[in-house]
């Protein structure tokens, strides 16, 4: 903590120095749960994002708080997350959006 977005990018790139191919693979695993008084009422989980950490960051400025998107690369789009257009971002967010909708549906059923 306390590091700038640029410093975070540089630290991660340095930590992964020498890693190649699948060794650079990154996965975002999302788990959501609703509980009441220690009782699990609902849960869902899934891998919501798969990509690779680039070996060199983009030369462009990092959007505030979007440092991971600056180096998270999607081979199928040949772009980092921050380079993608909205349609491409929605495509890679499908599983996360599905989990979000499931949670919203469950919460609505409670009201």
Protein Blocks (a to p, Z undefined) as FASTA:
>chain_A
ZZafklmmmmmmmmmgoiacjllpccddddddddeehiafbdcdddfbdcdddfbdcfbd
cdehilmmmmmccfklopafklpcfklmmmmmmmmmmmmmmmmmmmmmmZZ
